Amino acid sequence: MRMIRKAIAVAAVVAATSSCGDVIRQGRSPVYLVIASLQAAQGNHISQFGNGLSSDVLTFVTSPAPCTDTSPCPTVFGDVGQAVLRASLKDIGTNAIQTAPTTNNDVTITRYHVSFRRADGRNTTGVDVPYGFDGVTTGTIPAGGTLSMGFVLVRNIAKQESPLVQLISSPNVISAIADITFYGHDQVGNQVNQTGSIDVAFANFGD
């Protein structure tokens, strides 16, 4: 009976520890990264951000010269994303004594990774979805503040590779989910990262 009680006690401790959540266990930093919002815009309309992206694989433009209304130029645009990031303290203290962030808790973002997947499970890169890629971007989230950061979501070259290049002469639409992971560190070197997702529909949309 004593051994049984000991085993039950150990199991209870493990269960309680597991329930703390991934946020508390994520890395050594006293802060964790939060994606407050994630939006995207077509490369030829980079100021028109939305919560999803209709990625046009080919666009006909009428300017500048020699492109005209009667002789438009086929053009490939990469698409862009915009994220609003903040860093929150893991230990917020108590109602009586709340913990306040310091400049050591500033988080500098240094790079990001984009990958694509489909809801139907057909996720072979270069066949079903575009290849994933790493990008470099730099910005610092001030303690207690936010950072708005732009990044490339769909590269130009992706629209010249399979499976997107086939959409130029096809009415098909590839519905995918883009997963974007941001990587950074606080000001004492602790690593942090966070992943957000956004819907992307690839097709040759009308201009």
Disulfide bonds with the S-S distance in Angstrom:
Cys67-Cys73 1.92
